């Protein structure tokens, strides 16, 4: 029987989500079309409550939310895998 570590999975997903958030911020600078850049920022504002733009406070809020979502998703996946491994 395999055991999936909740701590390892949650840390891994938190790190992954944090890195993806930073990549998304960098990607928004690389988009040349203003309409696509506005769409990208609107999607970030919609998916991360509290994120309002590229100011420092908003970036920290977005990063913290991304890491929190990663922690929650990692816990949920590892818990589900542990439950299904028992069956």
GUPARO-872944 format. One line per field, with one value per residue (C-alpha): residue number from 0; residue in three letters; x, y, z. Coordinates in Angstrom, 2 decimals, padded with zeros to 5 digits, m for minus. Each point is the difference from the previous one (the first is absolute). Example, Ala and Ser with C-alpha at 12.3 -4.5 7.8 and 13.67 -1.06 7.14 Angstrom:
# GUPARO-872944
k c(0/1)
r c(ALA/SER)
u c(012.30/001.37)
v c(m004.50/003.44)
w c(007.80/m000.66)
//
This chain:
# GUPARO-872944
k c(0/1/2/3/4/5/6/7/8/9/10/11/12/13/14/15/16/17/18/19/20/21/22/23/24/25/26/27/28/29/30/31/32/33/34/35/36/37/38/39/40/41/42/43/44/45/46/47/48/49/50/51/52/53/54/55/56/57/58/59/60/61/62/63/64/65/66/67/68/69/70/71/72/73/74/75/76/77/78/79/80/81/82/83/84/85/86)
r c(UNK/UNK/UNK/UNK/UNK/UNK/UNK/UNK/UNK/UNK/UNK/UNK/UNK/UNK/UNK/UNK/UNK/UNK/UNK/UNK/UNK/UNK/UNK/UNK/UNK/UNK/UNK/UNK/UNK/UNK/UNK/UNK/UNK/UNK/UNK/UNK/UNK/UNK/UNK/UNK/UNK/UNK/UNK/UNK/UNK/UNK/UNK/UNK/UNK/UNK/UNK/UNK/UNK/UNK/UNK/UNK/UNK/UNK/UNK/UNK/UNK/UNK/UNK/UNK/UNK/UNK/UNK/UNK/UNK/UNK/UNK/UNK/UNK/UNK/UNK/UNK/UNK/UNK/UNK/UNK/UNK/UNK/UNK/UNK/UNK/UNK/UNK)
u c(000.00/001.39/m000.31/m000.01/001.47/m002.40/002.86/002.07/m002.90/m001.27/003.48/000.56/m003.30/000.55/003.41/m001.42/m002.88/002.37/002.32/m002.94/m001.19/003.43/000.10/m003.45/001.18/003.09/m002.11/m002.26/003.04/000.88/m003.44/000.22/m003.70/m001.71/m003.32/001.63/001.88/m003.26/m001.69/002.89/m000.17/m003.80/000.35/002.52/m002.34/m002.92/001.83/001.88/m002.22/001.96/002.30/m000.50/003.04/003.76/000.60/002.03/m002.92/m002.06/002.89/000.57/m003.73/m000.08/003.08/m001.38/m003.36/001.71/002.07/m003.09/m001.92/002.95/000.08/m003.71/000.14/003.03/m001.74/m003.15/001.84/002.24/m002.98/m001.99/002.91/000.38/m003.70/000.00/003.24/m001.72/m002.68)
v c(000.00/003.41/003.06/003.47/002.66/002.90/002.35/m000.85/000.21/003.29/001.57/m001.18/001.42/003.26/000.41/m000.86/002.49/002.72/m000.55/000.03/003.30/001.58/m001.35/001.49/003.40/m000.14/m001.17/003.05/002.21/m002.01/000.28/002.63/000.44/002.37/m001.85/m003.33/001.63/001.42/m003.40/m001.69/002.47/m000.33/m003.78/000.43/002.46/m002.41/m003.11/001.62/002.14/002.99/000.13/003.40/000.58/000.08/001.94/m001.62/m000.60/m001.66/m002.24/m001.15/m000.69/m001.95/m002.02/m000.83/m001.03/m002.16/m001.75/m000.49/m001.50/m002.32/m001.10/m000.75/m001.86/m002.02/m001.00/m000.97/m002.10/m001.77/m000.72/m001.37/m002.18/m001.35/m000.83/m001.74/m001.87/m001.64/m001.51)
w c(000.00/m000.91/002.17/m001.54/002.27/000.46/000.88/m003.07/m002.44/001.43/m000.06/m003.56/m001.24/001.92/m001.63/m003.43/000.32/001.25/m002.97/m002.42/001.48/m000.51/m003.56/m000.65/001.24/m002.21/m002.93/000.33/m000.74/m003.10/m001.62/m002.71/m000.79/002.50/m000.28/000.86/002.84/001.38/m000.36/001.81/002.88/000.18/000.27/002.83/001.76/m000.37/001.16/002.91/002.26/001.27/m003.02/m001.63/m002.17/m000.06/003.23/002.77/002.38/m002.68/m001.09/003.59/000.44/m003.26/000.95/003.44/m001.49/m002.62/002.65/002.18/m002.94/m000.64/003.64/m000.02/m003.32/001.11/003.22/m001.89/m002.59/002.51/002.27/m002.93/m001.10/003.52/000.19/m003.37/000.78/002.99/m002.22)
//
